[in-house]
């Protein structure tokens, strides 16, 4: 009886693994540019730009821009004020 249950579970697992098989060709490109500009010892500006494209640079998918200004009080504390723009 135990072998019969094991056989049924094995057949179900094999059937489920074959049902999930899909062959799709999908290539993406995720490009990032993250510049940092130091203003003085306490302040600096950062930005993050991300360009995501699909079908390897042929179709537009997403754009992200995140500018921010930082105040670095000491080695431990770094405060930032920024904005995120995301276009899907």
SULDA-V813077 format. One record per residue. D_LAST is the distance of its C-alpha to the last C-alpha in Angstrom with 1 decimal. Layout:
D_LAST
D_LAST
//
This chain:
55.0
52.7
52.3
51.4
48.6
47.3
47.4
45.4
42.7
42.5
42.2
39.4
37.5
38.0
36.8
33.6
32.8
33.3
31.1
28.0
28.4
25.8
25.6
22.1
21.4
17.8
17.4
14.5
14.7
13.5
15.0
15.8
18.0
19.7
22.5
25.1
27.7
30.8
32.3
35.4
36.6
34.8
31.6
28.8
25.3
22.4
18.9
16.2
13.8
11.6
10.5
9.4
10.7
12.2
15.7
16.9
15.3
15.5
12.0
8.8
6.2
4.6
6.7
8.7
12.0
14.7
18.0
21.0
24.8
27.1
30.7
32.6
35.8
37.3
36.4
35.4
33.4
30.3
28.5
25.1
23.3
19.8
16.4
12.9
10.0
6.5
3.8
0.0
//
